[in-house]
Amino acid sequence: MKLNTLPRPTFSRLALRAVTPLASLALGSVAFADQTLSIGDMHSSYNRNIWWMSVAVIVMAILIFIGVSYALFYTVNKFREDKHTAEPDQFHGNNRLETILIVVPVIIVTIITILAARTMAIVNPTPKDALHVNVTGAQFWWAFEYPGSPIQGGTGTVTNGNELVIPAGRQIAITVTAKDVIHAFWAPNLGGQRDAIPGSKKTFQIDTDQPGVYQGNCTLLCGASHANMRFKVVALPEAQYNAFISAAQAYKAPAPATPSEQAGYNIFMQGKASAGAAACASCHRIQGTPAAGAVGPDLSYFGSRNTLGAGRWEGEQAKAMLKPWIKNSAAVKPGSLMPAYEKLSDQDLTDLQAYLDTLKLPAEASYWGKVPVR
């Protein structure tokens, strides 16, 4: 009886499997959900500065490798045993060679230090005209707050969950922190990464001069759904970004227009005691309504978003997963802290979805579908 009918992998196949991820890292980019995460994206000034510093260091490393290899093979060949059978000369050392071996590394390290210091001096200071955005990481989602954009006729500032909207061609000053454990914020195409640490705030810059939708991730293991703690960065032309911010500042959730929407509104604001369901408003905020929760993501323009579960699902899949998400989020996203609503009926879930779908920005301020996915 044959225990295994599958063909054994050849050495070349095994080697290819091992080399492929290493090659991806070496090239500085990796495919992710139809997008390319790349530290070599030259549309970001941060990436450009880091790239040219790296090129200089890599060139020096190649020259050092060539020089050392040449010296090694030259010495081995010149002084190999079959050419020299006599007793070698005895001497105390070579002062000139020892001096060179000390001076050359000092010069190399000095050059690299100057290049690194110059690059840090360029990328670290926050420009005066930078757009400030506060970023807070939590298990397992992101909150983006625009402190310079107060809400009209209300309190607080424009806030969005898991989808960061920025203007292309402008420096964005990101101030990052965390609610619970240490996370890490990184959108590789737009700049470097920073740890999000509870009780600590760090400011750094990201930017791109190419409008588009970019992928971001938490890059520090933070719990069961670390891999599902994603976000999108939507870089819009300046005029479209201004339209988004203006509409977000003036946004007020529309009143329910149908019985289903009204029923969903009531469940959201008051819960449903007969089903043991607490009010969604105790954790979520919707601009222009009594809902002012700060535990979960802001849902003010939920209907305008393209993602669900901090990027766990996108597009049509996100819409299809909304009911299972409300019913028991932890069952579809491990570690989710959102309480389960398993006793809500299918009609209750339909009503909630109907209400949430009404929470939309005006068409001219919508940020999805206006720029390509990068």
PyMOL commands that set and color helices and strands:
alter all, ss='L'
color gray80, all
select helices_A, chain A and resi 11-27+45-78+81-83+95-123+226-228+238-250+259-270+273-275+280-282+302-304+315-320+322-327+329-332+346-357+363-365
alter helices_A, ss='H'
color red, helices_A
select strands_A, chain A and resi 29-32+35-38+131-138+141-150+157-161+163-167+172-178+183-186+194-196+202-206+212-218+230-236+307-308+313-314
alter strands_A, ss='S'
color yellow, strands_A
deselect
rebuild
show_as cartoon
